[in-house]
């Protein structure tokens, strides 16, 4: 599996799929018959009709407005006819009238609740449609190909209904080669997403302007500092961002700057290694660094694959608390292509953890030299 991971469509995320009209009719008739049978067997046929008042409430949560109106009308009419035409004790007409009024009131309330539910779902669909359009411009769909590298991967926010999380990535073909970014914003929520947008915007602009990775990292750090300054004015929390910035050109080596991020893994000649690099400090905290930003160099020959991840993968835990063994599992997947590896690694981590949903935002990228190399 490659690209942005989407198990369901936007519509499926935003709405409950209503049953068909035939299914609704069959369901209502089945419940009605069941109540009638139970009433006959128990000898309390009339008073068991009160069970039918749950039908409109159930329909309001699952059905369309028209279907809910049908269920509410059917319930009210059936209860009314049964109470006044089939009841033998005419002295308790007031109790029967109250039950009919209660059924009618619950039916009206159910129709109103269904209308409100669908209105909220439609509003969420509009918001998510806008978010999807934003996502296509903010996190470019993978794979991404430049003259220097082919970048593939998977990305999955921890919240299923959020298209963009705190993990970020980008690829820019600059005059000095291809620059690759992967990062992780501290914290969750919209404030974290705002910091992510600030870093990505700064990366796309500075990658074309700055000839060195150190200058590029300084620009990214300044962007986070400016974002935090604005956040402080608006009452939001300040954020820092861990990041890896990779530079690849036509040579056989690659450059790397690590800003407190998970180190990359290099797959080459059947082995998994970690390129030596100074871990540095996260973006936004450069003023606290004792040493200036330094660039590391490592061999990146043709045929080698660089694996970049966020801590959503490396900090995945099994139910017994054990961390996901990234190097060990990578060694078992060396036979996979760079296109297949990210999805396989992600699925393997999910199976290791034993959870259906990720425990944190997850991004896994593979960087491989383009075929011309």
Secondary structure as GFF3:
##gff-version 3
##sequence-region A 1 373
A	DSSP	beta_strand	3	4	.	.	.	ID=ss1
A	DSSP	alpha_helix	10	14	.	.	.	ID=ss2
A	DSSP	alpha_helix	21	42	.	.	.	ID=ss3
A	DSSP	three_ten_helix	47	52	.	.	.	ID=ss4
A	DSSP	alpha_helix	53	62	.	.	.	ID=ss5
A	DSSP	alpha_helix	65	85	.	.	.	ID=ss6
A	DSSP	three_ten_helix	90	92	.	.	.	ID=ss7
A	DSSP	alpha_helix	93	138	.	.	.	ID=ss8
A	DSSP	beta_strand	144	145	.	.	.	ID=ss9
A	DSSP	beta_strand	149	156	.	.	.	ID=ss10
A	DSSP	beta_strand	167	174	.	.	.	ID=ss11
A	DSSP	beta_strand	177	185	.	.	.	ID=ss12
A	DSSP	alpha_helix	189	209	.	.	.	ID=ss13
A	DSSP	alpha_helix	213	233	.	.	.	ID=ss14
A	DSSP	beta_strand	241	248	.	.	.	ID=ss15
A	DSSP	beta_strand	253	259	.	.	.	ID=ss16
A	DSSP	beta_strand	265	268	.	.	.	ID=ss17
A	DSSP	beta_strand	271	273	.	.	.	ID=ss18
A	DSSP	three_ten_helix	286	288	.	.	.	ID=ss19
A	DSSP	beta_strand	296	299	.	.	.	ID=ss20
A	DSSP	beta_strand	305	309	.	.	.	ID=ss21
A	DSSP	alpha_helix	311	314	.	.	.	ID=ss22
A	DSSP	alpha_helix	326	332	.	.	.	ID=ss23
A	DSSP	alpha_helix	338	353	.	.	.	ID=ss24
A	DSSP	beta_strand	362	369	.	.	.	ID=ss25
###
